[in-house]
Amino acid sequence: MSGLQLRPYQEDMIADVRESMRRHHSVLLQAPTGAGKTAITVYMMSQAAAQGKRAYFLVHQNELLSQTSKALWRQKLEHGMIASGKARSDMLAQVASVQTLIRRMDLYKEPDLIIIDEAHRAAAKTYQEILKRWPNARVIGLTATPQRTDGKPLDLMFDDLVMGPTISQLIEAGYLCDYELFAPPNAIDLTGIKTSMGDYAKDQLEAAVDRPTVTGDAVAHYIKHARGKRCVVMCVSIKHAEHVVEQYRAAGIMAESMDGTMTDAQRASILERVASGQLLVVASVALLIEGVDVPAIECVQWLRPTKSLVIWMQGVGRGLRPHAGKKHLIIFDHVGNSQRHGLPDDEREWSLAGKEKGSKKSSAEQEVKISQCKQCWAVFRPGPSECPSCGAPVASVQRELEVVDGELAKIDKQAIRREQKREQGMARTLGDLVALGMRRKMSKPAEWAAMVMATREGKRPDGELFNQARKIYNQLRGAA
């Protein structure tokens, strides 16, 4: 394991996983995109091999397969690859395509440890068959978003959830880059669009967003705010992506589309040209939501509305990795996803429970209420009597804002953060914090309040503090 240097928070995450594994058979580790889950995987597989134990790393994309294999070779860890076209080996460490492994399980010994990448997918049938065939294997899942689009719970696969650092903590420490967000005062009208598998139906969505006015505005905003920067455009369909590429090329900007019909070599070539700067704009259909590591991406443009917090968070995460010369990520949200799901670095309460029966939202998808100032276009949560950014009266802060020439307004996230910190700072006691968590409609306000109070005191929360917070929560809920 020569040369592998873990960051301090990565060491903490590994220690927390170890502690959890002493009590549980399967653990899900949550950490934001860009936190270095590949490095953590390499460390855990290397440690297992050193102890003579078998460790299999399961992925669902060929890009992830190759990416992880290269990382293991850099650490001189011999390993096999369970994938189409790869010869069988009996090495202790294996990087496996789920689709191939499910067909070849009889050829391999049961591992001691299974590590699942993008583990919010682990409720799928293929993963379940693998875990049932190898019931004695300990399981560690890795994901930035422990939630499924279809709302299925993850507590059937995992016994415990271990939380890593937040996006805001990683931005503040310099491990992720900051961002600027441009969004419309009014979101696109999606009334009547049906839902399929937890998200908007693609055929109806394509008709709603694939119009010359929408696509033209996208190109104009890129030219105005991000000309010359490497940009990923999130599109609804192949046809939509092709139309976007046509508009960009008509404006003299190098652009290509990327979708699942392409070969691995074709997709790899596109990503290499993006990384080198030979290609500026890639219109993507689903492929750049998860797993692709291209730190050179400087702009993420959303022309795909989504009901899924997972898709929003994973897609934005493609551009949050630092890169030489990149001051910050630019996010163009033409379709109001930030109004549905909040800012990328908002604090979120993740849970293994999934969506409650009859509920359209999970614990991390609480109702996002955002006001926007007509004077300075700052976006902030309702509550203050004046705009936190410019001091304009709140009476002028409404959602029914006029859209002028389709112009996106720059979101003043600093104003939002200042208001959040001000509110939290005003909450002096544990009871104040619990009440604030309830006003913010957190799924677990008592647990959040205990964590904040413990952090202020420079210690980890203990059972007594959690119990105090839960008692206060029950009293406040009863009084309401």
Order of alpha helices (4+ residues) and beta strands (2+ residues): alpha-beta-alpha-beta-alpha-beta-beta-alpha-beta-alpha-beta-beta-alpha-beta-beta-beta-alpha-alpha-beta-alpha-beta-alpha-beta-beta-alpha-beta-alpha-beta-beta-beta-alpha-alpha-alpha-alpha
